[in-house]
Amino acid sequence: MAETIPLWSLTDDSLVEIGEDGSLVVVTRWGEYDFDRAGPLVRESLRRMALGPISLANVTSSWEPVEREPDLEGELSWTAEGADALRQALKELGGSVVHSLGLADGRGPLLSVIPVALAPVFAPVEIPAARPIRLSRFCSLRSDAYGMGLESPSARYRVVLFQPWAVHVAATLATAKSVGEIVSTTGIEPGVVGAIVSYLVAAGVVQLAGEHGRFAEDEDPELGLWSPDELLFHTTSRTWRPGGPADLPGLGKPPVVKAATGEGPVYSLYRPDLADRAETDPTLTALLENDHTCPEFTEGVLSAEQIGEFLFRGARIRSIGPAHFPNGPSHNASQRPYFSVACLYELELYVSVNRCSGLERGIYHYDPLDHRLSLVNDDEADLDAMLDMAMIGGGNHRRPSALITVTARMPRMASVLGGGAYATTLAHVGALQQTLYLVARAMGLAAHAVPVDAGDRVDRALKLEWPAEVGVGECVLDLPA
């Protein structure tokens, strides 16, 4: 009969420092913890936990047992003083304590429960054999660097499933089942199934049905507002996760300016006199107090000079130089008219020109350093598809004079911000859209963001190297109605 064993460890990013004087400091993603009065039992336990999953009962073999202390999985038998000290240390370090479940076969854990919050509470209890249980409808199961990763945005832990038994049990819970049903359908021993389910419920990725057989999250009106994809994106982009982009080797430091692509013609653009514009432009208050509704597209023709001024005032590179993160590495940065975290400026602009005197119809890439356009695609079908998407997205019956497509070079962001890169990029898109809107209004033009159902059409039309560079937003540019 298989016997399950509770195992304990610290997260991979935790560092345990023990001084020659017996001092103990644990450095984690949440901060630095100083246990200046830690006894030898606490020091030895945390030292071993930093090396990987251990049975805490094994750590106690060199200590004289005094009384049974069942609070930590029912396996501690140290002196009352030593148990209290370790219990308090583990509580303080709760956001960095990994709970694993193993078998007495020396093959490593069945699964590990890894905290993603500062002070989560992990309290596994025995689940009644007939009680319906089910994966949270917000759960995702995908390949992890070490096994199968199971996470839910509503949970304070993520789970890594290492062994087939754990994966099998989790997979059967796509629909509501009881522990007894899982045992009968999988053939896994009841004690193992019960322990796995207990850990999954305690981690928050598996839901326990209420007295009437219904699951609380299905009846929660606030959760009902969120789709699983949106809530998971919100949670993971606001919380660091191990194994994210910043942890991957070889990202390097992508250049400030995207290298020129294609062999199409290059057009230098008009550069306005900003001192002159400052004398004649409307005030910021006047611009902000105007109506922000999407304009009615016209049959008007823009000029190359207007497009040049629009891009110069809204998106050009003013300067390039070194920048530094607080207590972090330096990187090359640029200064532009709109906001970007750490001046990373990962956004690129492409202009789909429909009606413009001085520029042929086509799709162009904007070089913000040299302030010029280079043709990347002159295929009429691709251009028309881009303009049609803008027409539909803007609720119009005409194609706009021009469409600005915003893309993001993700390596530029991910090498620094890791799992928060994409969410930050979307914030940058908003900052750029507002800047372009205000510039257009100051020039007497009409610009507005439009929602585009792009699929992979934008990637093909702009000849992007997906997923290193992806489309993230669109803005139409036209004459006012």
C-alpha positions in Angstrom: 0.0 0.0 0.0 1.4 3.4 -1.1 2.1 5.9 1.7 2.1 9.6 1.0 4.7 11.9 2.7 4.4 15.7 3.3 7.5 17.4 2.1 8.7 21.0 2.7 11.0 23.3 0.8 11.6 27.0 0.0 11.0 28.5 -3.4 13.9 28.5 -5.8 14.5 32.3 -5.4 15.0 32.0 -1.6 18.4 32.4 -0.1 19.3 31.2 3.4 22.3 32.8 5.0 23.7 31.4 8.3 26.5 33.4 9.9 29.3 32.0 11.9 27.7 33.5 15.0 24.5 31.5 14.4 22.6 34.4 12.8 20.0 33.5 10.3 18.8 35.6 7.4 16.4 34.4 4.7 16.2 36.5 1.5 13.0 36.0 -0.6 11.1 37.8 -3.3 8.9 39.3 -0.6 11.8 40.8 1.4 14.5 39.9 3.8 13.7 38.1 7.1 16.1 38.2 10.0 15.7 35.4 12.6 18.3 36.7 15.1 17.2 34.3 17.8 16.8 31.2 15.7 17.9 28.0 17.4 19.8 25.1 15.7 16.6 23.3 14.8 15.2 26.3 12.8 18.6 26.9 11.2 19.0 23.3 10.1 15.4 23.0 8.9 15.6 26.1 6.7 19.0 25.2 5.4 17.8 21.9 4.2 14.6 23.3 2.8 16.6 25.7 0.6 18.2 22.7 -1.0 14.9 21.0 -2.0 11.8 19.1 -0.7 12.5 17.4 2.6 10.5 15.5 5.3 10.7 17.7 8.4 10.5 14.5 10.5 13.9 13.5 9.2 15.4 16.8 10.4 14.4 16.0 13.9 16.3 12.8 14.1 19.2 14.4 16.1 16.8 16.1 18.6 15.4 14.5 21.6 11.6 14.2 21.3 9.5 15.6 24.2 5.9 15.6 23.0 3.9 15.2 19.8 3.2 18.4 17.9 0.6 17.7 15.2 0.2 21.2 13.8 2.6 20.7 10.9 1.1 17.8 9.0 1.1 15.7 12.2 4.7 14.7 11.8 6.7 16.9 14.2 8.2 15.4 17.5 10.5 18.1 18.7 10.7 20.0 22.0 7.8 22.3 22.4 10.1 25.3 22.3 11.8 24.2 19.0 8.4 23.4 17.4 7.0 26.8 18.3 10.1 28.5 16.9 10.0 26.6 13.6 6.3 27.0 13.3 6.6 30.8 13.7 9.5 31.0 11.2 7.5 29.0 8.6 4.5 31.3 9.1 6.6 34.4 8.5 8.0 32.8 5.4 4.6 31.5 4.2 4.9 33.3 0.8 8.1 31.3 0.1 7.3 27.9 1.6 6.6 25.1 -0.9 4.4 22.2 0.2 5.0 19.0 -1.7 3.5 15.6 -1.6 5.6 12.5 -2.1 5.6 8.7 -1.8 7.9 6.5 0.2 9.5 5.3 -3.0 12.4 7.8 -3.4 11.1 9.0 -6.8 10.5 12.6 -5.8 7.3 14.5 -5.2 4.0 13.7 -6.8 3.2 17.4 -6.9 4.3 20.7 -5.4 2.2 23.6 -4.2 4.0 26.9 -4.7 2.8 30.2 -3.2 2.1 33.2 -5.4 1.0 35.5 -2.5 2.7 37.1 0.4 1.0 35.3 3.3 -1.2 32.4 2.0 -2.6 29.8 4.3 -2.1 26.1 3.3 -4.4 23.9 5.4 -5.1 20.5 3.7 -8.0 18.5 5.2 -9.5 15.1 4.4 -12.1 15.4 1.7 -15.2 13.2 2.1 -15.2 10.4 -0.4 -18.7 11.2 -1.8 -18.3 15.1 -1.9 -18.3 16.5 -5.5 -15.1 18.3 -6.4 -14.0 20.0 -9.6 -11.2 22.1 -11.1 -11.9 25.8 -10.8 -13.4 27.0 -14.1 -10.6 29.5 -14.2 -7.9 26.8 -14.1 -5.3 26.3 -16.8 -3.2 23.2 -17.2 -0.1 23.4 -19.4 3.5 22.2 -19.7 5.8 23.6 -17.0 9.5 23.8 -16.9 9.4 20.9 -14.4 6.1 19.1 -15.1 2.5 20.1 -15.7 1.6 23.5 -14.3 -1.8 24.0 -12.8 -2.9 27.5 -11.8 -6.0 29.6 -11.2 -6.1 33.4 -10.8 -8.4 33.0 -7.8 -5.9 30.7 -6.0 -3.0 31.8 -3.8 -0.9 28.9 -4.9 0.1 27.4 -8.2 0.7 23.6 -8.5 3.3 21.7 -10.4 2.3 18.1 -11.1 5.4 15.9 -11.5 4.2 12.3 -11.5 1.5 10.6 -13.8 -0.8 9.8 -10.9 -1.1 13.5 -9.9 -1.6 14.5 -13.6 -4.3 11.8 -14.0 -6.2 12.8 -10.9 -6.1 16.5 -11.9 -7.2 15.8 -15.4 -10.3 13.8 -14.3 -11.5 16.8 -12.4 -12.4 18.8 -15.6 -16.0 17.7 -14.6 -17.3 17.3 -11.1 -16.4 14.0 -9.5 -16.0 12.6 -6.0 -12.8 11.0 -4.6 -14.6 7.6 -4.7 -15.3 8.0 -8.4 -11.7 9.0 -9.1 -10.5 5.9 -7.3 -12.9 3.6 -9.3 -12.0 5.1 -12.7 -8.3 5.5 -12.3 -7.4 2.5 -10.1 -5.1 4.7 -8.0 -5.2 3.8 -4.3 -7.7 5.7 -2.2 -5.1 7.1 0.2 -3.1 8.6 -2.7 -6.1 10.0 -4.4 -7.4 11.5 -1.2 -4.0 13.1 -0.4 -3.6 14.6 -3.9 -7.1 16.0 -3.8 -6.6 17.4 -0.4 -3.5 19.3 -1.6 -5.3 20.6 -4.7 -8.3 21.8 -2.7 -6.0 23.5 -0.1 -4.1 25.1 -3.0 -7.3 26.6 -4.3 -7.2 25.1 -7.8 -9.9 22.6 -7.0 -13.3 23.6 -5.8 -15.4 21.7 -3.2 -19.1 21.6 -3.8 -21.5 23.0 -1.2 -24.3 21.2 0.6 -26.6 21.5 -2.4 -23.9 20.2 -4.9 -23.2 23.6 -6.4 -19.9 25.4 -6.6 -19.5 28.8 -5.1 -17.6 30.4 -8.0 -20.4 29.5 -10.4 -22.8 31.7 -8.4 -20.4 34.6 -7.6 -21.6 37.6 -9.6 -18.2 39.4 -9.4 -16.4 36.3 -10.9 -19.1 36.1 -13.5 -17.9 39.3 -15.0 -14.5 37.8 -15.9 -13.6 35.3 -18.6 -10.9 32.8 -17.6 -8.4 34.2 -20.1 -8.8 37.8 -18.9 -8.7 37.0 -15.2 -5.6 34.8 -15.6 -3.9 37.5 -17.7 -4.7 40.1 -15.1 -3.3 38.0 -12.3 -0.2 36.7 -13.9 0.8 40.0 -15.4 0.6 41.7 -12.0 2.4 39.0 -10.1 5.9 37.6 -10.9 5.9 34.0 -11.8 9.0 31.7 -11.9 10.0 30.5 -15.3 8.9 33.7 -17.0 10.6 35.6 -19.8 13.1 37.3 -17.5 14.4 33.9 -16.4 15.1 32.7 -19.9 18.8 32.8 -21.1 19.8 34.5 -24.4 17.3 37.4 -24.5 20.1 39.9 -24.3 19.4 43.6 -24.7 17.5 44.3 -27.9 18.4 47.6 -29.6 16.6 50.8 -29.1 15.6 51.1 -32.7 14.3 48.3 -34.9 16.7 47.4 -37.7 15.4 48.3 -41.2 13.7 45.4 -43.0 12.9 44.9 -46.7 14.3 46.6 -49.7 11.5 49.0 -50.5 11.9 52.7 -51.1 12.5 55.1 -48.1 10.8 58.4 -47.7 12.2 61.2 -45.5 9.4 63.0 -43.7 8.6 66.7 -43.0 9.9 68.1 -39.7 7.7 71.0 -38.4 9.0 74.0 -36.4 7.8 73.2 -32.9 8.4 76.8 -31.7 6.0 78.0 -34.3 3.4 75.4 -33.3 3.7 76.4 -29.7 2.4 79.8 -30.6 -0.6 78.6 -32.6 -1.7 75.3 -31.0 -4.8 75.1 -28.8 -4.3 74.7 -25.1 -4.2 71.3 -23.5 -7.5 72.0 -21.7 -9.2 72.9 -25.0 -8.0 69.6 -26.5 -9.0 67.5 -23.6 -12.5 69.0 -23.4 -13.3 68.1 -27.0 -15.6 65.2 -27.8 -13.6 61.9 -28.1 -16.1 60.0 -30.3 -14.7 58.1 -33.2 -14.8 60.4 -36.3 -16.8 59.8 -39.5 -14.2 58.8 -42.1 -14.2 61.2 -45.1 -13.0 61.0 -48.7 -10.4 63.6 -48.0 -6.7 63.3 -49.0 -4.0 63.7 -46.4 -0.6 65.2 -47.4 2.8 63.7 -46.8 3.6 66.8 -44.8 0.7 66.2 -42.5 1.7 62.6 -41.9 5.3 63.7 -41.3 4.2 66.4 -38.8 1.9 63.9 -37.0 4.6 61.3 -36.5 7.2 63.8 -35.6 5.2 65.4 -32.9 3.8 62.2 -31.5 6.3 59.4 -31.9 9.8 60.5 -33.0 13.0 59.8 -31.0 14.3 63.0 -29.5 17.5 61.5 -28.0 19.2 58.2 -27.1 21.3 57.6 -24.0 22.0 55.2 -21.1 19.4 54.7 -18.4 19.5 52.8 -15.1 17.0 50.9 -13.1 17.1 51.4 -9.3 19.8 49.0 -8.0 19.7 47.3 -11.4 21.6 47.1 -14.7 22.0 49.9 -17.2 20.4 49.8 -20.6 20.1 52.0 -23.7 17.0 54.1 -23.7 15.4 56.8 -25.8 13.3 59.9 -25.2 10.0 60.3 -27.1 6.9 62.4 -26.8 4.8 59.7 -25.0 5.4 57.8 -21.7 7.2 54.4 -21.4 8.4 52.6 -18.3 12.2 53.0 -18.0 12.2 54.6 -21.4 12.2 51.1 -23.0 10.0 52.1 -25.9 9.2 48.8 -27.4 6.4 50.1 -29.6 6.8 50.3 -33.4 4.5 52.2 -35.8 3.4 51.1 -39.2 1.4 53.4 -41.5 -1.1 51.9 -44.0 -1.5 54.8 -46.5 -4.8 54.9 -48.4 -5.2 58.5 -49.6 -2.1 60.8 -49.3 -0.6 63.3 -51.7 3.2 62.7 -51.9 3.1 59.0 -50.7 2.0 56.0 -52.8 -0.5 53.6 -51.4 1.1 50.9 -49.3 2.1 49.8 -45.8 5.2 51.6 -44.4 7.3 51.2 -41.3 8.1 54.4 -39.4 11.8 54.9 -38.3 11.5 57.2 -35.3 15.2 58.0 -35.2 15.7 59.2 -38.7 12.1 60.2 -39.1 11.3 58.4 -42.3 9.0 55.8 -43.8 10.2 52.7 -45.5 7.8 50.6 -47.6 7.3 47.0 -46.3 4.4 45.8 -48.3 2.8 47.2 -51.5 0.3 44.3 -52.0 -3.1 45.9 -52.7 -5.0 43.0 -51.1 -3.1 43.2 -47.8 -3.5 47.0 -47.7 -7.2 46.8 -48.4 -7.6 44.1 -45.7 -5.9 46.4 -43.2 -8.1 49.4 -44.2 -11.3 47.3 -44.1 -10.6 46.1 -40.6 -10.2 49.8 -39.5 -13.4 50.7 -41.3 -15.4 48.0 -39.6 -13.7 48.6 -36.2 -14.6 52.3 -36.5 -18.2 51.6 -37.4 -17.8 53.5 -40.7 -18.8 52.9 -44.4 -15.5 54.3 -45.8 -11.9 53.4 -45.5 -9.8 56.0 -43.5 -7.1 58.0 -45.2 -4.5 56.3 -43.2 -4.2 53.6 -40.5 -1.5 53.6 -37.8 -0.8 50.0 -36.5 1.1 49.8 -33.3 3.3 46.7 -32.7 5.5 45.6 -29.8 9.0 44.1 -29.9 8.5 41.9 -26.9 12.2 41.0 -26.3 12.8 44.7 -25.5 10.3 44.4 -22.6 10.5 40.8 -21.5 14.3 41.0 -20.9 13.6 43.5 -18.2 10.0 43.1 -16.9 9.5 39.4 -17.3 5.9 38.3 -16.8 4.7 41.9 -16.5 6.0 42.8 -19.9 2.8 42.5 -21.9 0.5 44.3 -19.4 3.0 47.1 -19.3 3.0 47.2 -23.1 -0.7 47.7 -23.2 -0.4 50.6 -20.8 2.2 52.1 -23.2 -0.3 51.6 -26.1 -2.8 53.7 -24.2 -0.3 56.4 -23.6 0.7 56.5 -27.3 -2.9 56.5 -28.4 -3.7 59.5 -26.2 -0.7 61.4 -27.5 -1.5 60.7 -31.1 -5.1 61.8 -30.5 -4.0 65.1 -29.0 -1.5 65.8 -31.7 -4.1 65.1 -34.4 -6.6 67.5 -32.8 -3.9 70.2 -32.4 -3.2 69.8 -36.2 -6.9 70.0 -37.1 -7.0 66.3 -38.0 -9.0 63.4 -36.7 -7.3 60.4 -35.0 -8.9 57.7 -32.9 -8.2 54.2 -31.7 -10.3 51.5 -33.3 -10.8 47.9 -32.1 -9.6 45.5 -34.8 -10.3 41.7 -34.9 -7.0 41.0 -36.4 -6.2 37.3 -36.0 -2.9 36.8 -37.9 -3.8 39.1 -40.8 -1.9 42.0 -39.3 1.2 39.8 -38.7 1.1 38.8 -42.4 0.4 42.2 -43.8 3.2 43.9 -41.8 5.5 40.9 -42.2 6.1 40.6 -38.5 8.4 38.0 -37.0 5.7 36.5 -34.6 5.8 36.3 -31.6 8.9 38.4 -31.2 6.9 41.3 -32.6 3.1 41.4 -32.3 0.3 43.8 -33.2 -1.1 45.5 -30.1 -3.3 48.4 -31.4 -4.6 50.6 -34.2 -5.3 54.3 -34.7 -7.0 55.8 -37.7 -5.9 59.1 -39.1 -8.2 61.2 -41.3 -9.5 64.7 -42.1 -12.3 65.9 -39.8 -15.8 65.4 -41.1 
